[in-house]
Amino acid sequence: MGSVFEDRLGVTRCGNVEFRWGQRTYVMGVVNVAPDSFSGDGLRSVDDAVAQAWRFVAEGADIIDVGGESTRPDFTPISIEEELGRVLPVIERLANELPAPVSVDTYKSAVARDAVAAGARMINDVWGLKRDPEIAQVAADSGIPLVITQNQRDASFHHFFPELVADLERSLQLALKAGVEWSNIIVDPGVGFGKTVEQNLEIVRRLSELKSLGRPILLGTSRKSFIGLVLDLPVDQRLEGTAASIAIGIANGADMVRVHDIGQMVRVVRMSDAIIRGRSS
């Protein structure tokens, strides 16, 4: 199963690993070094961040995503210098010690450039090249994968899902124009990021329609507020809601999932892959 999408999506090289899209769902583990992270897991110590990354890899994470600035709705922006001070020591350690590749979660080209020099092998831009288009040039120059996320905080859509797809297409074209290789582009519909509960639910329900873009899909629903609002639960009690959204997302075409609770979600991913992709090991 999945051979049609494998042929279409191909392979993305990331550091010392290859993501062979369609064969299985890959797991991105979140390491937040932002003390005001929405998920309540912000780490202040480099040693703590490195230890968490090692634990995540032991539990089955395929890639570690390091972020230094919160993306919560009421977040306070920080300077480039402060963000670099948070992420660079962690990325440098992980790049030298960890067997899995490291991604940097940033929308600032200056941060991305220094993070890549420190060893990051993927850039995860939560603003889809809208805040700092030069970040695409950083990805192109370094020849590494780029995640482009649809962020709706500065926009209001009248026909939500078609406009979301069109917005991702515009970001994808900007990446290509900057020289990012087709095989290095990953799309993320941006669950959260200015969307209503109903819109977030619609994303998961209609995720398969993003296959029209021809690139692998990253889905990040972990612990997000729409789960809390549906279930009336605080952030530390959203495990089952996250699991449900991930399982349905995989059924609808997710190729990678970005999660906080690695051990539990790796089991969800493996069971979902066994059912959806016919992959039992």
FENZI-V261952 format. One record per backbone hydrogen bond with DSSP energy under -0.5 kcal/mol. CO is the residue of the C=O (numbers start at 1). NH is the residue of the N-H. If there is no record, write none. Layout:
CO;NH  CO;NH
This chain:
2;6  3;7  4;8  5;9  6;10  10;21  11;13  12;19  14;17  17;14  18;20  19;12  19;21  20;23  20;24  24;22  26;28  26;257  27;29  27;62  27;63  28;259  29;31  29;65  30;32  31;33  31;67  32;43  33;35  34;37  37;40  45;49  46;50  47;51  48;52  49;53  50;54  51;55  52;56  53;57  54;58  55;59  56;60  56;61  57;60  62;101  63;29  64;66  64;103  65;31  65;67  66;105  67;33  72;75  75;77  79;83  80;84  81;85  82;86  83;87  84;88  87;91  88;92  89;93  90;94  91;95  92;96  93;97  94;98  101;64  102;121  102;122  103;66  103;105  104;106  104;124  105;68  107;109  108;112  109;113  110;114  111;115  112;116  113;117  114;118  115;119  115;120  116;119  121;145  122;104  123;125  123;147  124;106  124;126  125;128  125;149  127;130  132;135  133;136  133;137  134;138  135;139  136;140  137;141  138;142  139;143  139;144  145;123  146;148  146;186  147;125  147;149  148;188  149;151  150;152  152;155  158;160  159;163  160;164  161;165  162;166  163;167  164;168  165;169  166;170  167;171  168;172  169;173  170;174  171;175  172;176  173;177  174;178  175;179  175;180  176;179  181;184  182;185  184;146  186;148  187;218  188;150  192;195  193;152  196;200  197;201  198;202  199;203  200;204  201;205  202;206  204;207  206;209  207;210  208;211  209;212  210;213  211;214  216;187  217;255  217;256  218;189  219;221  219;258  221;224  224;227  224;228  225;229  226;230  227;231  228;232  228;233  234;237  235;238  238;242  239;243  240;244  241;245  242;246  243;247  244;248  245;249  246;250  247;251  248;252  249;254  250;253  255;26  256;219  257;28  257;259  258;222  259;30  260;262  261;265  262;266  263;267  264;268  265;269  266;270  267;271  268;272  269;273  270;274  271;275  272;276  273;277  273;278  273;279  278;280
